[in-house]
Amino acid sequence: MADNQGGNGDKLVYFLIGAGIGAVTAMLFAPKAGSELRSDIADVTRKGLDYARDTGRDLGEKATDYYQTGVERAADISSRSKEAVTDLTQRGKDIITSQKAQFAAAIEAGKQGYREAKQSDQGKMSAAVEES
């Protein structure tokens, strides 16, 4: 988008230069007295400078507006990104905490199963010893 606007700005400058050269050439070949011709050239030059000054001011204001809009959008995107990262971090912490609790419960269940199996085996061994 910026490349396209720069191309249009260049075209406008070239057009204005061409128009100025054309106007001066037309005045030079017009059948007028020297003082009238100089007065006309001065008027056209003044009008061209005024137009260029106004156009430059307008472009400066638009550039400032675009800059402010860009700054506001960047700040908005930055704050949304921070919120998303914070949310994802919190969700990750919650998942890890949940997984740790499940893992601890599984380990405890395994230990309990081992104890029960060991007691069952000891009971079977003592019963077998008593029978013999």
GUMI-385350 format. One record per residue: chain; x, y, z of N, C-alpha, C, O in turn; residue number from 1. Coordinates in steps of 0.001 Angstrom, whole numbers. Example, Ala and Ser with C-alpha at 12.3 -4.5 7.8 and 13.67 -1.06 7.14 Angstrom:
GUMI-385350
chain: A nxx: 13190 nyy: -5690 nzz: 7800 caxx: 12300 cayy: -4500 cazz: 7800 cxx: 13200 cyy: -3300 czz: 7800 oxx: 14236 oyy: -3319 ozz: 8465 resi: 1
chain: A nxx: 12850 nyy: -2250 nzz: 7080 caxx: 13670 cayy: -1060 cazz: 7140 cxx: 12900 cyy: 30 czz: 7870 oxx: 13409 oyy: 1138 ozz: 8039 resi: 2
***
This chain:
GUMI-385350
chain: A nxx: 817 nyy: -1176 nzz: 0 caxx: 0 cayy: 0 cazz: 0 cxx: 868 cyy: 1249 czz: 0 oxx: 572 oyy: 2193 ozz: -732 resi: 1
chain: A nxx: 1928 nyy: 1282 nzz: 797 caxx: 2799 cayy: 2451 cazz: 875 cxx: 3513 cyy: 2664 czz: -457 oxx: 3737 oyy: 3801 ozz: -872 resi: 2
chain: A nxx: 3874 nyy: 1555 nzz: -1133 caxx: 4542 cayy: 1699 cazz: -2427 cxx: 3610 cyy: 2349 czz: -3434 oxx: 4038 oyy: 3185 ozz: -4229 resi: 3
chain: A nxx: 2349 nyy: 1975 nzz: -3405 caxx: 1375 cayy: 2527 cazz: -4329 cxx: 1184 cyy: 4018 czz: -4074 oxx: 1100 oyy: 4794 ozz: -5026 resi: 4
chain: A nxx: 1115 nyy: 4433 nzz: -2818 caxx: 936 cayy: 5844 cazz: -2510 cxx: 2159 cyy: 6641 czz: -2927 oxx: 2023 oyy: 7751 ozz: -3441 resi: 5
chain: A nxx: 3359 nyy: 6094 nzz: -2715 caxx: 4580 cayy: 6780 cazz: -3122 cxx: 4602 cyy: 6970 czz: -4626 oxx: 5030 oyy: 8021 ozz: -5105 resi: 6
chain: A nxx: 4149 nyy: 5972 nzz: -5388 caxx: 4097 cayy: 6062 cazz: -6844 cxx: 3139 cyy: 7145 czz: -7286 oxx: 3429 oyy: 7871 ozz: -8237 resi: 7
chain: A nxx: 2007 nyy: 7273 nzz: -6621 caxx: 1032 cayy: 8310 cazz: -6958 cxx: 1593 cyy: 9686 czz: -6618 oxx: 1373 oyy: 10646 ozz: -7356 resi: 8
chain: A nxx: 2309 nyy: 9783 nzz: -5513 caxx: 2920 cayy: 11063 cazz: -5139 cxx: 3947 cyy: 11487 czz: -6173 oxx: 4008 oyy: 12659 ozz: -6543 resi: 9
chain: A nxx: 4764 nyy: 10534 nzz: -6647 caxx: 5747 cayy: 10839 cazz: -7684 cxx: 5053 cyy: 11291 czz: -8965 oxx: 5488 oyy: 12241 ozz: -9616 resi: 10
chain: A nxx: 3985 nyy: 10611 nzz: -9313 caxx: 3249 cayy: 10985 cazz: -10528 cxx: 2690 cyy: 12400 czz: -10411 oxx: 2709 oyy: 13166 ozz: -11374 resi: 11
chain: A nxx: 2190 nyy: 12740 nzz: -9218 caxx: 1644 cayy: 14081 cazz: -9006 cxx: 2738 cyy: 15133 czz: -9147 oxx: 2510 oyy: 16177 ozz: -9758 resi: 12
chain: A nxx: 3910 nyy: 14880 nzz: -8599 caxx: 5025 cayy: 15832 cazz: -8701 cxx: 5427 cyy: 16004 czz: -10158 oxx: 5620 oyy: 17128 ozz: -10623 resi: 13
chain: A nxx: 5554 nyy: 14894 nzz: -10881 caxx: 5925 cayy: 14988 cazz: -12298 cxx: 4864 cyy: 15734 czz: -13094 oxx: 5187 oyy: 16514 ozz: -13990 resi: 14
chain: A nxx: 3596 nyy: 15493 nzz: -12766 caxx: 2527 cayy: 16200 cazz: -13454 cxx: 2614 cyy: 17702 czz: -13205 oxx: 2487 oyy: 18501 ozz: -14133 resi: 15
chain: A nxx: 2831 nyy: 18078 nzz: -11944 caxx: 2925 cayy: 19500 cazz: -11612 cxx: 4125 cyy: 20157 czz: -12289 oxx: 4026 oyy: 21289 ozz: -12764 resi: 16
chain: A nxx: 5246 nyy: 19459 nzz: -12335 caxx: 6428 cayy: 20007 cazz: -13024 cxx: 6126 cyy: 20192 czz: -14511 oxx: 6444 oyy: 21228 ozz: -15094 resi: 17
chain: A nxx: 5517 nyy: 19190 nzz: -15107 caxx: 5162 cayy: 19274 cazz: -16527 cxx: 4174 cyy: 20387 czz: -16807 oxx: 4290 oyy: 21100 ozz: -17804 resi: 18
chain: A nxx: 3188 nyy: 20533 nzz: -15908 caxx: 2203 cayy: 21594 cazz: -16093 cxx: 2863 cyy: 22965 czz: -15981 oxx: 2541 oyy: 23881 ozz: -16737 resi: 19
chain: A nxx: 3783 nyy: 23097 nzz: -15037 caxx: 4499 cayy: 24372 cazz: -14881 cxx: 5327 cyy: 24693 czz: -16106 oxx: 5311 oyy: 25823 ozz: -16593 resi: 20
chain: A nxx: 6052 nyy: 23705 nzz: -16608 caxx: 6874 cayy: 23928 cazz: -17808 cxx: 5979 cyy: 24282 czz: -18995 oxx: 6305 oyy: 25168 ozz: -19785 resi: 21
chain: A nxx: 4846 nyy: 23581 nzz: -19113 caxx: 3911 cayy: 23871 cazz: -20212 cxx: 3344 cyy: 25278 czz: -20115 oxx: 3214 oyy: 25975 ozz: -21121 resi: 22
chain: A nxx: 3008 nyy: 25691 nzz: -18902 caxx: 2436 cayy: 27033 cazz: -18727 cxx: 3465 cyy: 28102 czz: -19055 oxx: 3141 oyy: 29091 ozz: -19713 resi: 23
chain: A nxx: 4695 nyy: 27917 nzz: -18605 caxx: 5740 cayy: 28905 cazz: -18897 cxx: 6009 cyy: 28957 czz: -20395 oxx: 6165 oyy: 30037 ozz: -20964 resi: 24
chain: A nxx: 6064 nyy: 27799 nzz: -21029 caxx: 6308 cayy: 27753 cazz: -22478 cxx: 5172 cyy: 28464 czz: -23234 oxx: 5415 oyy: 29218 ozz: -24176 resi: 25
chain: A nxx: 3934 nyy: 28206 nzz: -22802 caxx: 2788 cayy: 28847 cazz: -23463 cxx: 2850 cyy: 30365 czz: -23314 oxx: 2518 oyy: 31103 ozz: -24242 resi: 26
chain: A nxx: 3274 nyy: 30817 nzz: -22149 caxx: 3358 cayy: 32267 cazz: -21932 cxx: 4490 cyy: 32890 czz: -22743 oxx: 4367 oyy: 34010 ozz: -23238 resi: 27
chain: A nxx: 5589 nyy: 32156 nzz: -22873 caxx: 6716 cayy: 32695 cazz: -23633 cxx: 6358 cyy: 32891 czz: -25110 oxx: 6837 oyy: 33818 ozz: -25764 resi: 28
chain: A nxx: 5518 nyy: 32009 nzz: -25611 caxx: 5155 cayy: 32111 cazz: -27025 cxx: 3869 cyy: 32904 czz: -27246 oxx: 3443 oyy: 33075 ozz: -28388 resi: 29
chain: A nxx: 3257 nyy: 33382 nzz: -26193 caxx: 2035 cayy: 34179 cazz: -26321 cxx: 2407 cyy: 35595 czz: -26791 oxx: 3450 oyy: 36124 ozz: -26407 resi: 30
chain: A nxx: 1572 nyy: 36186 nzz: -27602 caxx: 1869 cayy: 37540 cazz: -28091 cxx: 1506 cyy: 38598 czz: -27044 oxx: 450 oyy: 39226 ozz: -27126 resi: 31
chain: A nxx: 2395 nyy: 38790 nzz: -26055 caxx: 2175 cayy: 39791 cazz: -25017 cxx: 3427 cyy: 40636 czz: -24883 oxx: 4511 oyy: 40269 ozz: -25335 resi: 32
chain: A nxx: 3236 nyy: 41774 nzz: -24248 caxx: 4382 cayy: 42650 cazz: -23978 cxx: 5217 cyy: 42024 czz: -22868 oxx: 4717 oyy: 41196 ozz: -22107 resi: 33
chain: A nxx: 6474 nyy: 42410 nzz: -22774 caxx: 7393 cayy: 41837 cazz: -21794 cxx: 6932 cyy: 42008 czz: -20364 oxx: 7015 oyy: 41068 ozz: -19573 resi: 34
chain: A nxx: 6440 nyy: 43203 nzz: -20011 caxx: 6006 cayy: 43432 cazz: -18623 cxx: 4767 cyy: 42600 czz: -18309 oxx: 4636 oyy: 42071 ozz: -17205 resi: 35
chain: A nxx: 3858 nyy: 42482 nzz: -19274 caxx: 2667 cayy: 41653 cazz: -19073 cxx: 3064 cyy: 40194 czz: -18907 oxx: 2538 oyy: 39493 ozz: -18043 resi: 36
chain: A nxx: 3991 nyy: 39744 nzz: -19735 caxx: 4450 cayy: 38355 cazz: -19683 cxx: 5112 cyy: 38074 czz: -18332 oxx: 4838 oyy: 37043 ozz: -17717 resi: 37
chain: A nxx: 5976 nyy: 38975 nzz: -17864 caxx: 6635 cayy: 38774 cazz: -16565 cxx: 5603 cyy: 38762 czz: -15441 oxx: 5719 oyy: 37980 ozz: -14497 resi: 38
chain: A nxx: 4604 nyy: 39618 nzz: -15539 caxx: 3545 cayy: 39660 cazz: -14534 cxx: 2752 cyy: 38357 czz: -14528 oxx: 2430 oyy: 37832 ozz: -13463 resi: 39
chain: A nxx: 2440 nyy: 37838 nzz: -15699 caxx: 1715 cayy: 36565 cazz: -15800 cxx: 2557 cyy: 35415 czz: -15240 oxx: 2049 oyy: 34558 ozz: -14517 resi: 40
chain: A nxx: 3845 nyy: 35408 nzz: -15582 caxx: 4735 cayy: 34354 cazz: -15072 cxx: 4809 cyy: 34432 czz: -13546 oxx: 4768 oyy: 33401 ozz: -12875 resi: 41
chain: A nxx: 4917 nyy: 35624 nzz: -12999 caxx: 4964 cayy: 35793 cazz: -11543 cxx: 3664 cyy: 35311 czz: -10901 oxx: 3694 oyy: 34655 ozz: -9859 resi: 42
chain: A nxx: 2511 nyy: 35635 nzz: -11522 caxx: 1223 cayy: 35182 cazz: -10988 cxx: 1118 cyy: 33651 czz: -10998 oxx: 714 oyy: 33038 ozz: -10011 resi: 43
chain: A nxx: 1483 nyy: 33063 nzz: -12110 caxx: 1422 cayy: 31594 cazz: -12214 cxx: 2384 cyy: 30957 czz: -11213 oxx: 2050 oyy: 29956 ozz: -10578 resi: 44
chain: A nxx: 3561 nyy: 31527 nzz: -11074 caxx: 4541 cayy: 30991 cazz: -10121 cxx: 4006 cyy: 31090 czz: -8701 oxx: 4124 oyy: 30142 ozz: -7924 resi: 45
chain: A nxx: 3417 nyy: 32235 nzz: -8358 caxx: 2831 cayy: 32413 cazz: -7019 cxx: 1713 cyy: 31404 czz: -6769 oxx: 1642 oyy: 30793 ozz: -5703 resi: 46
chain: A nxx: 853 nyy: 31239 nzz: -7752 caxx: -244 cayy: 30274 cazz: -7610 cxx: 300 cyy: 28850 czz: -7453 oxx: -203 oyy: 28065 ozz: -6650 resi: 47
chain: A nxx: 1327 nyy: 28535 nzz: -8229 caxx: 1938 cayy: 27204 cazz: -8127 cxx: 2560 cyy: 26974 czz: -6764 oxx: 2420 oyy: 25895 ozz: -6187 resi: 48
chain: A nxx: 3252 nyy: 27991 nzz: -6243 caxx: 3858 cayy: 27860 cazz: -4915 cxx: 2788 cyy: 27724 czz: -3834 oxx: 2927 oyy: 26921 ozz: -2911 resi: 49
chain: A nxx: 1714 nyy: 28518 nzz: -3954 caxx: 623 cayy: 28411 cazz: -2981 cxx: -2 cyy: 27015 czz: -3018 oxx: -278 oyy: 26415 ozz: -1980 resi: 50
chain: A nxx: -218 nyy: 26517 nzz: -4225 caxx: -799 cayy: 25184 cazz: -4372 cxx: 136 cyy: 24126 czz: -3786 oxx: -307 oyy: 23229 ozz: -3068 resi: 51
chain: A nxx: 1406 nyy: 24232 nzz: -4089 caxx: 2380 cayy: 23263 cazz: -3563 cxx: 2440 cyy: 23334 czz: -2038 oxx: 2508 oyy: 22300 ozz: -1372 resi: 52
chain: A nxx: 2416 nyy: 24544 nzz: -1481 caxx: 2444 cayy: 24716 cazz: -17 cxx: 1195 cyy: 24090 czz: 609 oxx: 1294 oyy: 23372 ozz: 1604 resi: 53
chain: A nxx: 23 nyy: 24360 nzz: 30 caxx: -1223 cayy: 23796 cazz: 566 cxx: -1226 cyy: 22270 czz: 459 oxx: -1631 oyy: 21572 ozz: 1388 resi: 54
chain: A nxx: -771 nyy: 21772 nzz: -678 caxx: -718 cayy: 20326 cazz: -864 cxx: 254 cyy: 19693 czz: 135 oxx: -39 oyy: 18645 ozz: 712 resi: 55
chain: A nxx: 1385 nyy: 20317 nzz: 333 caxx: 2364 cayy: 19811 cazz: 1309 cxx: 1800 cyy: 19801 czz: 2715 oxx: 2015 oyy: 18850 ozz: 3467 resi: 56
chain: A nxx: 1082 nyy: 20845 nzz: 3073 caxx: 457 cayy: 20920 cazz: 4406 cxx: -582 cyy: 19816 czz: 4565 oxx: -643 oyy: 19155 ozz: 5601 resi: 57
chain: A nxx: -1404 nyy: 19621 nzz: 3521 caxx: -2427 cayy: 18571 cazz: 3574 cxx: -1778 cyy: 17184 czz: 3696 oxx: -2227 oyy: 16347 ozz: 4480 resi: 58
chain: A nxx: -734 nyy: 16958 nzz: 2926 caxx: -47 cayy: 15666 cazz: 3000 cxx: 580 cyy: 15465 czz: 4376 oxx: 564 oyy: 14356 ozz: 4909 resi: 59
chain: A nxx: 1129 nyy: 16527 nzz: 4952 caxx: 1705 cayy: 16431 cazz: 6298 cxx: 652 cyy: 16073 czz: 7333 oxx: 898 oyy: 15256 ozz: 8220 resi: 60
chain: A nxx: -524 nyy: 16687 nzz: 7219 caxx: -1610 cayy: 16380 cazz: 8156 cxx: -2072 cyy: 14937 czz: 7993 oxx: -2313 oyy: 14242 ozz: 8979 resi: 61
chain: A nxx: -2194 nyy: 14491 nzz: 6745 caxx: -2605 cayy: 13101 cazz: 6508 cxx: -1555 cyy: 12132 czz: 7053 oxx: -1898 oyy: 11108 ozz: 7644 resi: 62
chain: A nxx: -284 nyy: 12454 nzz: 6853 caxx: 782 cayy: 11590 cazz: 7362 cxx: 729 cyy: 11516 czz: 8879 oxx: 927 oyy: 10445 ozz: 9452 resi: 63
chain: A nxx: 466 nyy: 12635 nzz: 9537 caxx: 340 cayy: 12645 cazz: 10996 cxx: -836 cyy: 11786 czz: 11435 oxx: -730 oyy: 11023 ozz: 12395 resi: 64
chain: A nxx: -1956 nyy: 11910 nzz: 10733 caxx: -3132 cayy: 11092 cazz: 11062 cxx: -2825 cyy: 9601 czz: 10885 oxx: -3173 oyy: 8786 ozz: 11739 resi: 65
chain: A nxx: -2173 nyy: 9252 nzz: 9777 caxx: -1828 cayy: 7852 cazz: 9537 cxx: -873 cyy: 7342 czz: 10613 oxx: -997 oyy: 6207 ozz: 11072 resi: 66
chain: A nxx: 67 nyy: 8175 nzz: 11008 caxx: 1021 cayy: 7789 cazz: 12047 cxx: 286 cyy: 7533 czz: 13363 oxx: 530 oyy: 6523 ozz: 14022 resi: 67
chain: A nxx: -608 nyy: 8437 nzz: 13745 caxx: -1358 cayy: 8276 cazz: 14993 cxx: -2219 cyy: 7014 czz: 14951 oxx: -2298 oyy: 6277 ozz: 15934 resi: 68
chain: A nxx: -2854 nyy: 6774 nzz: 13826 caxx: -3666 cayy: 5566 cazz: 13676 cxx: -2795 cyy: 4326 czz: 13815 oxx: -3187 oyy: 3359 ozz: 14469 resi: 69
chain: A nxx: -1626 nyy: 4349 nzz: 13209 caxx: -711 cayy: 3214 cazz: 13320 cxx: -253 cyy: 2983 czz: 14746 oxx: -179 oyy: 1840 ozz: 15198 resi: 70
chain: A nxx: 53 nyy: 4054 nzz: 15457 caxx: 477 cayy: 3932 cazz: 16856 cxx: -652 cyy: 3342 czz: 17695 oxx: -415 oyy: 2465 ozz: 18526 resi: 71
chain: A nxx: -1867 nyy: 3815 nzz: 17486 caxx: -3010 cayy: 3307 cazz: 18248 cxx: -3250 cyy: 1830 czz: 17944 oxx: -3505 oyy: 1044 ozz: 18856 resi: 72
chain: A nxx: -3172 nyy: 1453 nzz: 16688 caxx: -3380 cayy: 45 cazz: 16323 cxx: -2282 cyy: -834 czz: 16899 oxx: -2554 oyy: -1934 ozz: 17379 resi: 73
chain: A nxx: -1055 nyy: -363 nzz: 16854 caxx: 54 cayy: -1141 cazz: 17414 cxx: -119 cyy: -1323 czz: 18917 oxx: 140 oyy: -2405 ozz: 19443 resi: 74
chain: A nxx: -551 nyy: -285 nzz: 19606 caxx: -774 cayy: -388 cazz: 21055 cxx: -1905 cyy: -1374 czz: 21340 oxx: -1814 oyy: -2167 ozz: 22277 resi: 75
chain: A nxx: -2958 nyy: -1328 nzz: 20545 caxx: -4079 cayy: -2247 cazz: 20730 cxx: -3648 cyy: -3694 czz: 20497 oxx: -3982 oyy: -4582 ozz: 21281 resi: 76
chain: A nxx: -2911 nyy: -3922 nzz: 19426 caxx: -2434 cayy: -5272 cazz: 19126 cxx: -1490 cyy: -5753 czz: 20216 oxx: -1530 oyy: -6920 ozz: 20607 resi: 77
chain: A nxx: -652 nyy: -4870 nzz: 20701 caxx: 278 cayy: -5229 cazz: 21768 cxx: -463 cyy: -5631 czz: 23037 oxx: -125 oyy: -6635 ozz: 23663 resi: 78
chain: A nxx: -1466 nyy: -4854 nzz: 23416 caxx: -2206 cayy: -5188 cazz: 24641 cxx: -2985 cyy: -6486 czz: 24473 oxx: -3056 oyy: -7287 ozz: 25405 resi: 79
chain: A nxx: -3570 nyy: -6705 nzz: 23300 caxx: -4282 cayy: -7969 cazz: 23064 cxx: -3329 cyy: -9146 czz: 23088 oxx: -3667 oyy: -10215 ozz: 23597 resi: 80
chain: A nxx: -2137 nyy: -8957 nzz: 22540 caxx: -1141 cayy: -10030 cazz: 22542 cxx: -708 cyy: -10356 czz: 23961 oxx: -571 oyy: -11526 ozz: 24319 resi: 81
chain: A nxx: -493 nyy: -9329 nzz: 24769 caxx: -107 cayy: -9562 cazz: 26162 cxx: -1197 cyy: -10321 czz: 26903 oxx: -906 oyy: -11244 ozz: 27664 resi: 82
chain: A nxx: -2452 nyy: -9937 nzz: 26685 caxx: -3560 cayy: -10630 cazz: 27330 cxx: -3621 cyy: -12089 czz: 26894 oxx: -3848 oyy: -12976 ozz: 27718 resi: 83
chain: A nxx: -3420 nyy: -12342 nzz: 25603 caxx: -3467 cayy: -13711 cazz: 25094 cxx: -2336 cyy: -14544 czz: 25693 oxx: -2550 oyy: -15694 ozz: 26079 resi: 84
chain: A nxx: -1146 nyy: -13976 nzz: 25772 caxx: -16 cayy: -14705 cazz: 26350 cxx: -261 cyy: -14989 czz: 27822 oxx: 18 oyy: -16091 ozz: 28296 resi: 85
chain: A nxx: -778 nyy: -14010 nzz: 28548 caxx: -1085 cayy: -14211 cazz: 29968 cxx: -2133 cyy: -15306 czz: 30132 oxx: -2004 oyy: -16163 ozz: 31007 resi: 86
chain: A nxx: -3160 nyy: -15283 nzz: 29303 caxx: -4214 cayy: -16301 cazz: 29370 cxx: -3640 cyy: -17686 czz: 29070 oxx: -3925 oyy: -18646 ozz: 29786 resi: 87
chain: A nxx: -2836 nyy: -17788 nzz: 28016 caxx: -2240 cayy: -19084 cazz: 27669 cxx: -1310 cyy: -19580 czz: 28770 oxx: -1283 oyy: -20772 ozz: 29074 resi: 88
chain: A nxx: -555 nyy: -18673 nzz: 29362 caxx: 344 cayy: -19053 cazz: 30450 cxx: -453 cyy: -19592 czz: 31635 oxx: -87 oyy: -20609 ozz: 32224 resi: 89
chain: A nxx: -1533 nyy: -18912 nzz: 31977 caxx: -2359 cayy: -19357 cazz: 33100 cxx: -2999 cyy: -20706 czz: 32803 oxx: -3043 oyy: -21579 ozz: 33669 resi: 90
chain: A nxx: -3491 nyy: -20877 nzz: 31594 caxx: -4086 cayy: -22165 cazz: 31220 cxx: -3052 cyy: -23273 czz: 31266 oxx: -3351 oyy: -24386 ozz: 31698 resi: 91
chain: A nxx: -1838 nyy: -22977 nzz: 30824 caxx: -762 cayy: -23970 cazz: 30887 cxx: -432 cyy: -24343 czz: 32319 oxx: -231 oyy: -25518 ozz: 32626 resi: 92
chain: A nxx: -375 nyy: -23347 nzz: 33203 caxx: -109 cayy: -23619 cazz: 34616 cxx: -1222 cyy: -24479 czz: 35211 oxx: -953 oyy: -25411 ozz: 35969 resi: 93
chain: A nxx: -2466 nyy: -24164 nzz: 34869 caxx: -3590 cayy: -24951 cazz: 35382 cxx: -3516 cyy: -26400 czz: 34903 oxx: -3760 oyy: -27324 ozz: 35679 resi: 94
chain: A nxx: -3184 nyy: -26597 nzz: 33647 caxx: -3080 cayy: -27952 cazz: 33099 cxx: -1948 cyy: -28707 czz: 33787 oxx: -2103 oyy: -29878 ozz: 34134 resi: 95
chain: A nxx: -822 nyy: -28051 nzz: 33982 caxx: 309 cayy: -28707 cazz: 34650 cxx: -59 cyy: -29076 czz: 36080 oxx: 268 oyy: -30172 ozz: 36537 resi: 96
chain: A nxx: -730 nyy: -28183 nzz: 36791 caxx: -1151 cayy: -28475 cazz: 38164 cxx: -2096 cyy: -29673 czz: 38187 oxx: -1969 oyy: -30553 ozz: 39038 resi: 97
chain: A nxx: -3029 nyy: -29704 nzz: 37262 caxx: -3972 cayy: -30823 cazz: 37173 cxx: -3235 cyy: -32129 czz: 36862 oxx: -3508 oyy: -33162 ozz: 37472 resi: 98
chain: A nxx: -2315 nyy: -32076 nzz: 35927 caxx: -1551 cayy: -33275 cazz: 35559 cxx: -696 cyy: -33753 czz: 36728 oxx: -573 oyy: -34958 ozz: 36950 resi: 99
chain: A nxx: -101 nyy: -32820 nzz: 37483 caxx: 699 cayy: -33185 cazz: 38646 cxx: -169 cyy: -33899 czz: 39681 oxx: 242 oyy: -34899 ozz: 40269 resi: 100
chain: A nxx: -1387 nyy: -33367 nzz: 39895 caxx: -2294 cayy: -33993 cazz: 40858 cxx: -2688 cyy: -35391 czz: 40399 oxx: -2722 oyy: -36314 ozz: 41213 resi: 101
chain: A nxx: -2984 nyy: -35567 nzz: 39127 caxx: -3341 cayy: -36885 cazz: 38601 cxx: -2160 cyy: -37847 czz: 38693 oxx: -2324 oyy: -39019 ozz: 39032 resi: 102
chain: A nxx: -982 nyy: -37341 nzz: 38389 caxx: 211 cayy: -38178 cazz: 38458 cxx: 478 cyy: -38609 czz: 39891 oxx: 805 oyy: -39770 ozz: 40136 resi: 103
chain: A nxx: 341 nyy: -37683 nzz: 40849 caxx: 548 cayy: -38012 cazz: 42268 cxx: -488 cyy: -39036 czz: 42719 oxx: -155 oyy: -39962 ozz: 43459 resi: 104
chain: A nxx: -1749 nyy: -38884 nzz: 42283 caxx: -2792 cayy: -39845 cazz: 42639 cxx: -2477 cyy: -41214 czz: 42044 oxx: -2676 oyy: -42232 ozz: 42707 resi: 105
chain: A nxx: -1996 nyy: -41253 nzz: 40822 caxx: -1648 cayy: -42528 cazz: 40182 cxx: -495 cyy: -43202 czz: 40920 oxx: -508 oyy: -44416 ozz: 41119 resi: 106
chain: A nxx: 496 nyy: -42418 nzz: 41322 caxx: 1629 cayy: -42985 cazz: 42074 cxx: 1142 cyy: -43527 czz: 43415 oxx: 1539 oyy: -44616 ozz: 43829 resi: 107
chain: A nxx: 293 nyy: -42775 nzz: 44083 caxx: -235 cayy: -43221 cazz: 45386 cxx: -1062 cyy: -44487 czz: 45211 oxx: -970 oyy: -45402 ozz: 46029 resi: 108
chain: A nxx: -1869 nyy: -44550 nzz: 44154 caxx: -2662 cayy: -45755 cazz: 43884 cxx: -1745 cyy: -46938 czz: 43595 oxx: -2011 oyy: -48059 ozz: 44028 resi: 109
chain: A nxx: -683 nyy: -46686 nzz: 42874 caxx: 288 cayy: -47757 cazz: 42601 cxx: 952 cyy: -48247 czz: 43868 oxx: 1123 oyy: -49451 ozz: 44054 resi: 110
chain: A nxx: 1326 nyy: -47334 nzz: 44735 caxx: 1935 cayy: -47719 cazz: 46019 cxx: 947 cyy: -48530 czz: 46859 oxx: 1303 oyy: -49541 ozz: 47464 resi: 111
chain: A nxx: -303 nyy: -48060 nzz: 46880 caxx: -1314 cayy: -48768 cazz: 47660 cxx: -1537 cyy: -50165 czz: 47093 oxx: -1649 oyy: -51129 ozz: 47850 resi: 112
chain: A nxx: -1600 nyy: -50281 nzz: 45790 caxx: -1755 cayy: -51595 cazz: 45154 cxx: -573 cyy: -52501 czz: 45464 oxx: -745 oyy: -53699 ozz: 45689 resi: 113
chain: A nxx: 614 nyy: -51936 nzz: 45474 caxx: 1813 cayy: -52714 cazz: 45804 cxx: 1736 cyy: -53215 czz: 47234 oxx: 2035 oyy: -54378 ozz: 47504 resi: 114
chain: A nxx: 1334 nyy: -52338 nzz: 48160 caxx: 1229 cayy: -52732 cazz: 49572 cxx: 200 cyy: -53854 czz: 49740 oxx: 432 oyy: -54829 ozz: 50455 resi: 115
chain: A nxx: -935 nyy: -53694 nzz: 49067 caxx: -1972 cayy: -54717 cazz: 49182 cxx: -1506 cyy: -56041 czz: 48591 oxx: -1757 oyy: -57104 ozz: 49158 resi: 116
chain: A nxx: -832 nyy: -55971 nzz: 47463 caxx: -329 cayy: -57198 cazz: 46836 cxx: 718 cyy: -57850 czz: 47724 oxx: 751 oyy: -59074 ozz: 47858 resi: 117
chain: A nxx: 1565 nyy: -57042 nzz: 48325 caxx: 2606 cayy: -57563 cazz: 49211 cxx: 1975 cyy: -58228 czz: 50433 oxx: 2401 oyy: -59315 ozz: 50826 resi: 118
chain: A nxx: 978 nyy: -57604 nzz: 51036 caxx: 301 cayy: -58184 cazz: 52194 cxx: -415 cyy: -59471 czz: 51798 oxx: -417 oyy: -60446 ozz: 52550 resi: 119
chain: A nxx: -1019 nyy: -59469 nzz: 50618 caxx: -1709 cayy: -60664 cazz: 50138 cxx: -720 cyy: -61801 czz: 49935 oxx: -992 oyy: -62947 ozz: 50292 resi: 120
chain: A nxx: 450 nyy: -61469 nzz: 49348 caxx: 1469 cayy: -62500 cazz: 49144 cxx: 2009 cyy: -63003 czz: 50478 oxx: 2232 oyy: -64202 ozz: 50650 resi: 121
chain: A nxx: 2217 nyy: -62091 nzz: 51416 caxx: 2705 cayy: -62505 cazz: 52737 cxx: 1677 cyy: -63377 czz: 53440 oxx: 2033 oyy: -64356 ozz: 54096 resi: 122
chain: A nxx: 411 nyy: -63028 nzz: 53307 caxx: -654 cayy: -63830 cazz: 53904 cxx: -685 cyy: -65217 czz: 53293 oxx: -859 oyy: -66203 ozz: 54010 resi: 123
chain: A nxx: -519 nyy: -65314 nzz: 51965 caxx: -513 cayy: -66605 cazz: 51279 cxx: 709 cyy: -67402 czz: 51700 oxx: 626 oyy: -68617 ozz: 51882 resi: 124
chain: A nxx: 1851 nyy: -66726 nzz: 51857 caxx: 3079 cayy: -67435 cazz: 52243 cxx: 2955 cyy: -67960 czz: 53683 oxx: 3349 oyy: -69093 ozz: 53962 resi: 125
chain: A nxx: 2420 nyy: -67158 nzz: 54579 caxx: 2281 cayy: -67616 cazz: 55959 cxx: 1256 cyy: -68733 czz: 56062 oxx: 1402 oyy: -69631 ozz: 56892 resi: 126
chain: A nxx: 210 nyy: -68691 nzz: 55225 caxx: -790 cayy: -69753 cazz: 55219 cxx: -147 cyy: -71035 czz: 54679 oxx: -431 oyy: -72130 ozz: 55165 resi: 127
chain: A nxx: 706 nyy: -70893 nzz: 53686 caxx: 1359 cayy: -72069 cazz: 53101 cxx: 2333 cyy: -72640 czz: 54097 oxx: 2479 oyy: -73860 ozz: 54164 resi: 128
chain: A nxx: 3010 nyy: -71812 nzz: 54880 caxx: 3975 cayy: -72296 cazz: 55885 cxx: 3211 cyy: -72993 czz: 56985 oxx: 3681 oyy: -74025 ozz: 57463 resi: 129
chain: A nxx: 2079 nyy: -72509 nzz: 57415 caxx: 1306 cayy: -73116 cazz: 58481 cxx: 751 cyy: -74467 czz: 58045 oxx: 654 oyy: -75373 ozz: 58873 resi: 130
chain: A nxx: 393 nyy: -74634 nzz: 56808 caxx: -130 cayy: -75898 cazz: 56296 cxx: 964 cyy: -76952 czz: 56238 oxx: 681 oyy: -78139 ozz: 56400 resi: 131
chain: A nxx: 2147 nyy: -76561 nzz: 56020 caxx: 3195 cayy: -77560 cazz: 55906 cxx: 3745 cyy: -77927 czz: 57194 oxx: 4644 oyy: -78765 ozz: 57265 resi: 132
***
